[in-house]
Amino acid sequence: MSEEVKKTGRPPKDPDAPKARYNLSTAEKARRATQARIRKSEKEAQRKIRAATKQKYRANVAKKAASKVEKALQGVESRTIDLGDVDVLPKAVRDLVGEAEIVFKPNSGPQEEFLSSPEQDVLYGGAAGGGKSFALLADPLRYCHNSNHRGLLLRRTLDELTELISKSKQLYTKAFPGAVFRESKSTWVFPSGATIWFSYLDKDKDVTRYQGQAFNWIAIDEVTQYPTPYVWEYLRSRLRSTDPELSKNLSMRCTANPGGVGGWWVKKMYIDQNEHGVRFIPTDLESEKPLVYPDYHAKAGQALYWRKFVPARLTDNPYLMEDGQYEAMLLSLPETERKRLLDGDWDVAEGCAFPEFNKLKHVVEPFELPTNWPRIRAADYGYASPSCVLWGAIDWDNNIWVYKELYVKHFTAAQLSAKIIEMEEWDPNPHYTVLDKSCWNRTGYGPSIAETMIRAGCRWTPSDSNRIAGKMEMHGRLGDNEFTKEPTVKFFNTCTNIIKQLAGIPLSKTNSEDVDTKAEDHAYDALRYMLMTRTSGYVSLHKSLNDIKNSTFKPQDATFGY
């Protein structure tokens, strides 16, 4: 007898033996299945009863509130009032407003302007501490009475999103009692059925997770954290609604501080387009053409939508300005960071390649240039990407004055040559002409780009394309001369593209000695070719010859020879 039998009274189990199976009758199986279905049906019915009861309660509360508002508004011609006009309304309305708990009141100034902007695409950006994030949380609440309202709020990282969710919990449950935040889906569900989805997106390619989704309100907090406009442009395709109210109020909203990896495209899209606080027709980021209805459309020439930039300032936030501690902290930052976060200066980019550049020092009003100053022309050619041509004048102290620019796309070499010749019709002939030396490369048996332009009557010489040496030369030119205490290169304020690029072009992430070539750098390259041209010898000789030409003979010793 085995030890197992002695202990348990039964033989050991065979691990390889098939498991015991109970042969239930067909009737028993049917009975059990019926019982399971009954239990499931009862649970579902109870759930529906609870949901219906809750919905009925919310509907009654909403009906009573609506009835109260409707009664108070009797005799009021317009149901839409401007901010600050409550005092002119009937007493019943004022009493109703007085009874209500003010959950959020925007600060007067930019925050109030942002929340009242009717434009479809609005950026609220600038200095830190202006109340941008809280305004972004409050903005979609205006539509939460509508069951069809679908909102999407994005941050770049999960940690940043968590902070936004925490702030929303302080606001949403007070504004809409009964609103529930579903943690598993990071979604707010409001009593009306409206939803706001909080999400994060750290990689551009992950934007396709929103494919097939539809939202009437889309927002990104700190949009400059995205290196390209790809995410923002893709999300625009998700902006739609069939609801009559919501379809008329489709909204794209974003906030940002100056700088960041995406500062260059945000600045180009919003900051450089028009006067701040004034709506404007947006332009395509690549072609720079205005986004309007095509000629064949019934609305030909009208804006597809309107865009606006609302600047934020720390001084607009009385809560942070009250004790002055936050302001003192910002004042203690290094100069570049202080300009960005305290002053809201968009001309100072994070990690900018040329911190020496200052519009006050380097940009001047146009003036009539002396005709005897040698002229120089430099160009960086592109077809799909922009072509940039810069013209400069060299004074007798070897200072370069960049006085004219041409910045175009989709120009062939022959077309660009014709345009250059046209723009030089009333200029003195250039003494120096430099073109990117890669334009002399041949890919076949035909003429190179440079040869095509020369045949068209636009002469060139190959540029010095040493990137590191060119950048160092630019640092030297933009910095102050040790004797004059002035930079040795300046720009007419009509040369807008080179000014924008010098102010915003960032350093390379992989090579600290070069600029980021993924950023827009065509005007920068043209200027680099210009500054690397050996001009000093010619200018010195020309100056000496000119001095001799303009001098008169005056003997040192009047009695010599007598």
MARMIZA-88290 format. One record per residue (C-alpha): x, z, y. Coordinates in steps of 0.05 Angstrom, whole numbers, padded with zeros to 5 digits, always signed. Each point is the difference from the previous one (the first is absolute). Example, Ala and Ser with C-alpha at 12.3 -4.5 7.8 and 13.67 -1.06 7.14 Angstrom:
<nodes>
+00246+00156-00090 +00027-00013+00069 
</nodes>
This chain:
<nodes>
+00000+00000+00000 +00028-00021+00067 +00012+00049+00057 -00054-00036+00042 -00052+00012-00054 +00020+00073-00005 -00008+00011+00075 -00063-00041+00015 -00034-00006-00067 -00001-00076+00006 +00050-00055-00013 +00041-00028+00059 -00027-00060+00039 +00029-00067-00011 +00022-00026+00070 -00008-00072-00025 -00070+00011-00026 -00057-00034+00039 -00040+00044+00047 -00067+00026-00023 -00059-00040+00028 -00071+00024+00003 -00051-00051-00021 -00057+00010+00049 -00065-00034-00013 -00024-00055+00046 -00056+00044+00024 +00048+00057+00018 +00046-00048+00038 -00060-00026+00040 -00024+00070+00015 +00068+00022+00026 +00008-00063+00043 -00070+00011+00029 +00017+00072+00018 +00065-00023+00035 -00039-00052+00041 -00052+00052+00020 +00054+00049+00023 +00034-00056+00040 -00066-00021+00031 -00017+00071+00020 +00067+00009+00034 -00007-00066+00037 -00071+00018+00022 +00023+00068+00026 +00057-00033+00038 -00048-00050+00032 -00048+00056+00019 +00056+00038+00034 +00024-00062+00036 -00071-00018+00022 -00012+00070+00025 +00065+00000+00040 -00016-00069+00028 -00070+00021+00019 +00027+00061+00035 +00051-00041+00039 -00054-00051+00017 -00046+00054+00027 +00056+00029+00042 +00018-00068+00027 -00073-00017+00014 -00010+00064+00039 +00063-00012+00040 -00020-00072+00013 -00069+00021+00021 +00028+00051+00047 +00048-00051+00031 -00056-00052+00005 -00045+00049+00035 +00055+00019+00048 +00016-00072+00016 -00070-00019+00019 +00002-00034+00068 +00075-00016-00005 +00009-00075+00010 +00067-00007-00035 +00019+00037-00063 +00074-00012+00015 +00032+00044+00053 +00070+00000+00029 +00045+00060-00007 -00014+00051+00054 -00071-00025+00013 -00037+00056-00037 -00020+00034+00065 -00043-00058+00021 -00043+00003-00063 -00066+00036-00006 +00000+00076-00009 -00023-00006-00073 +00061-00041-00017 +00047+00047+00038 -00030+00059-00038 +00009-00037-00066 +00073-00013+00017 +00009+00071+00021 -00027+00026-00066 +00048-00042-00040 +00068+00027-00020 +00056-00043+00029 +00044-00014-00060 +00049-00046+00035 +00007-00019+00073 +00052-00053+00017 +00050+00014+00054 -00012-00040+00063 +00045-00060+00008 +00029-00041-00057 -00033+00039-00057 -00068-00010+00032 +00017-00073+00014 +00021-00012-00072 -00064+00029-00029 -00044-00040+00046 +00036-00067-00009 -00047-00055-00024 +00057-00048-00019 +00008-00015-00074 +00075+00012-00003 +00029+00060+00039 +00068+00034-00002 +00005+00071+00027 +00074+00011+00008 +00056+00029+00040 +00027+00070+00010 -00004+00054-00054 -00052+00054+00009 -00052-00043+00034 -00055+00016-00050 +00003-00067-00036 -00011+00023-00072 -00059+00045+00017 -00033-00056+00040 +00009-00046-00060 -00036+00051-00044 -00057+00006+00048 -00010-00074+00013 -00038-00020-00065 -00049+00058+00006 -00042-00041+00048 -00024-00041-00060 -00010+00055-00052 -00075+00002+00011 -00003-00069-00033 -00001+00000-00076 +00037-00067-00001 +00059+00026+00039 +00066-00009-00038 +00065+00023+00032 +00073-00003-00022 +00055+00043+00030 +00072-00012-00021 +00067+00035+00006 +00067-00023-00028 +00014+00060-00045 -00040+00050-00040 +00028+00060+00038 -00022-00030+00067 -00068-00015-00029 -00008+00072-00023 +00010+00023+00072 -00055-00048+00024 -00048+00024-00054 +00013+00072+00021 -00018-00017+00072 -00062-00038-00022 -00026+00061-00037 +00002+00038+00066 -00043-00052+00034 -00046-00037-00049 -00037+00059-00031 -00016+00026+00070 -00022-00068+00026 -00042-00015-00063 -00022+00062-00039 -00007-00021-00072 +00058-00049+00002 +00042+00006-00063 +00072-00019-00012 +00011-00026-00071 +00071+00019-00016 +00006-00046-00061 -00014-00062+00042 +00025+00026+00068 -00067-00020+00029 -00048+00033+00049 -00073-00009-00017 -00049+00015+00056 -00074+00021-00006 -00023-00071+00018 +00042-00030-00056 +00055-00025+00047 +00071+00005-00026 +00071+00003+00028 +00056-00012-00048 +00067+00033+00014 +00058-00036-00034 +00075-00011+00005 +00040-00064-00007 +00075+00005-00005 +00014-00071-00025 -00026-00064+00032 -00015-00032-00067 -00048+00056-00018 -00049-00023+00054 -00033-00043-00054 -00033+00064-00027 -00051-00011+00056 -00015-00071-00024 -00075-00008-00008 -00015+00060+00044 -00040-00004+00065 +00006+00047+00060 -00030-00001+00069 +00052+00048+00027 +00075-00003-00018 +00055+00042+00030 +00074+00015-00010 +00033+00062+00029 +00072-00013+00023 -00003-00075-00013 +00073-00011+00022 +00022+00030-00067 -00016-00067-00032 +00059-00048+00008 -00044-00063+00004 -00071-00016+00023 -00018-00022-00071 -00042+00063-00017 -00037-00002+00067 -00015-00074-00005 -00023+00005-00072 -00047+00058+00015 -00034-00041+00053 -00026-00044-00056 -00036+00062-00028 -00037+00011+00066 -00073-00020-00010 -00070+00027-00006 -00070-00028-00011 -00033+00058+00037 -00028-00024+00067 +00026+00060+00038 +00068+00004-00032 +00015-00075+00000 -00003+00001+00077 +00050+00058+00003 +00055-00019-00050 +00062+00041+00018 +00075-00002-00012 +00034+00062+00028 +00073+00022-00002 +00046+00051+00032 +00075-00001+00009 +00060+00029+00035 +00051-00049+00028 +00055-00022-00047 -00001+00005-00075 +00016-00056-00049 -00062-00038+00022 +00007+00013+00074 +00021-00072+00013 -00065-00033-00025 -00046+00054+00028 +00033-00008+00068 -00006-00076-00003 -00073+00003-00024 -00026+00053+00048 +00049+00023+00054 +00028-00066+00026 -00065-00038+00001 -00035+00025+00062 -00010+00056+00049 -00010+00066-00034 -00072+00024-00005 -00027-00071+00011 -00030-00039-00057 +00031-00067-00018 -00007-00058-00049 +00050+00012-00057 +00051-00052-00019 +00027-00021-00067 +00064+00037-00013 +00036-00061-00026 -00026-00058+00042 -00017+00043+00061 -00063-00041+00008 -00063+00037+00024 -00050+00016-00054 -00061-00038+00023 -00055-00041-00033 +00022-00072-00015 -00025-00059+00041 -00051-00021-00052 -00034+00068+00000 -00062+00018+00041 +00041+00056+00032 +00060-00044+00014 +00053+00034+00043 -00031+00069-00005 +00040+00059-00027 -00006+00014-00075 +00005+00073+00019 +00029+00044+00055 +00061+00044-00002 +00023+00058+00044 +00057+00050+00008 -00015+00070+00025 +00064+00037+00020 +00006+00074-00019 +00035+00053+00041 +00017+00072-00016 -00028+00020+00068 -00069-00023-00024 -00002+00057-00050 -00015+00065+00037 +00007+00042-00064 +00073-00019-00011 +00016+00000+00074 -00028+00070+00012 +00062+00041-00019 +00051-00056+00009 +00037+00016-00065 -00013-00068-00032 +00020-00036+00063 +00065+00041+00002 +00014-00019-00072 -00008-00075+00016 +00044+00007+00062 +00056+00028-00044 +00003-00062-00044 +00055-00053+00007 -00013-00052+00054 -00026-00055-00046 -00048+00046-00037 -00022+00033+00065 -00018-00067+00031 -00041-00019-00062 -00036+00065-00015 -00008+00031+00070 -00004-00061+00045 -00032-00047-00051 +00051-00054+00018 -00010-00060-00046 +00063-00034+00025 +00043+00052-00037 -00001-00016-00075 +00019+00048-00055 +00069-00018-00023 +00005-00053+00054 +00062-00042-00003 +00013+00001+00076 -00014+00068+00031 +00039-00023+00061 -00056-00048+00019 -00042+00025+00058 -00051-00044+00036 +00015+00035+00066 +00074-00020-00004 -00001-00066-00038 -00064-00035+00024 -00004-00028+00071 -00047-00041+00042 +00018-00075+00001 +00042-00024+00058 +00030-00066+00020 +00065-00010-00037 +00060-00032+00035 +00009-00071-00023 +00075+00009-00010 -00010+00054-00053 +00017-00031-00068 -00061-00007-00046 -00002+00015-00075 -00053-00017-00051 -00006+00033-00069 -00050-00012-00055 -00023+00025-00068 -00040-00053-00037 -00060+00009-00046 -00061-00038-00019 -00044+00047-00041 +00032+00057+00038 +00008-00003+00076 +00053-00040+00036 +00031+00035+00060 +00040-00031+00056 +00031+00042+00055 +00031-00022+00066 +00051+00042+00036 +00040-00004+00065 +00070+00029+00005 +00021+00031+00067 +00072+00005+00025 +00007+00070-00031 -00017-00028-00069 -00069+00033+00000 -00053-00039-00037 -00070-00007+00029 -00051-00024-00052 -00051-00036+00044 -00043-00043-00046 -00023-00003-00073 -00038-00046-00046 -00035+00032-00060 -00040-00047-00045 -00021-00011-00072 -00010-00063-00042 +00044-00044+00044 +00043-00052-00034 +00071-00009+00023 -00019-00062+00040 -00060+00035+00032 +00042+00060+00019 +00053-00045+00030 -00052-00036+00043 -00027+00067+00024 +00070+00026+00018 +00016-00064+00039 -00066+00008+00037 +00014+00072+00019 +00071-00017+00025 -00024-00056+00046 +00011+00040+00063 +00056+00044-00026 +00075-00013+00008 +00029-00029-00063 +00021+00055-00049 +00075+00011-00007 -00008+00032-00068 -00050-00015-00055 +00000+00039-00065 -00044-00008-00061 -00002+00038-00066 +00056-00032-00040 -00045-00003-00062 -00037-00057+00035 +00060-00044-00018 -00012+00011-00074 -00024-00060-00040 -00045+00003-00061 +00000-00074-00013 +00024-00066+00028 -00040+00003+00065 +00022+00029+00067 +00004+00075+00009 -00045+00037+00050 +00057+00002+00050 +00014-00074-00007 -00074-00016+00011 -00001+00040+00064 +00065-00030+00026 -00027-00071-00014 -00062+00020+00040 +00044+00014+00060 +00007+00076-00007 +00074+00015-00011 +00025+00062-00037 +00062+00035-00027 -00001+00045-00061 -00008+00074+00014 +00044+00058-00021 -00046+00031-00051 +00040+00063-00016 -00057+00050-00002 +00040+00064+00007 +00045-00025+00056 -00062-00028+00035 -00035+00067-00003 +00061+00036+00027 +00004-00050+00057 -00073+00014+00016 +00012+00075+00001 +00057-00012+00049 -00041-00045+00045 -00061+00046+00001 +00043+00061+00015 +00026+00017+00069 +00063-00033+00025 +00053+00053+00013 +00012-00024+00071 -00068-00023+00024 -00041+00049-00041 -00048-00057-00013 -00015-00041-00063 +00031-00069-00003 -00062-00034-00027 -00069+00001+00034 -00066-00035-00011 -00054-00030+00044 -00066+00034-00015 -00028-00068-00019 +00042+00001-00064 -00051+00043-00037 +00020-00014-00072 +00074+00019+00005 -00020+00062+00040 -00049+00022-00055 +00049-00012-00055 +00058+00037+00032 -00046+00060+00012 -00028+00002-00070 +00046-00032-00051 +00020+00053-00052 +00065+00011-00037 +00007-00026-00070 -00017+00051-00055 +00058-00024-00042 +00053-00016+00052 +00005+00045+00061 +00045-00051+00034 -00055-00053+00004 -00072-00007+00021 -00058-00004-00049 -00006-00075-00014 -00071+00010-00026 -00022+00017+00070 -00013-00054+00052 +00071-00017+00023 +00000-00073+00023 +00009+00015+00074 +00053+00052-00018 +00039-00052-00040 -00002-00050+00058 +00026+00054+00048 +00054+00018-00050 +00024-00072-00002 +00001-00002+00075 +00041+00064+00008 +00050-00022-00052 +00017-00064+00040 +00069+00003+00033 -00020-00004+00073 +00049+00045+00036 +00058-00050+00002 -00042-00056+00029 -00033+00046+00051 +00067+00028+00024 +00030-00070+00007 -00063-00026+00034 +00000+00059+00048 +00073-00012+00018 -00011-00074+00013 -00061+00015+00041 +00037+00051+00042 +00056-00051+00014 -00052-00053+00017 -00036+00045+00050 +00062+00030+00032 +00033-00026+00064 +00076-00005+00013 +00026+00061+00038 +00077+00005+00005 +00027+00070-00009 +00055-00011+00052 -00022-00042+00058 +00072-00012+00023 +00024-00024-00068 +00036-00068+00006 +00008+00006+00076 
</nodes>
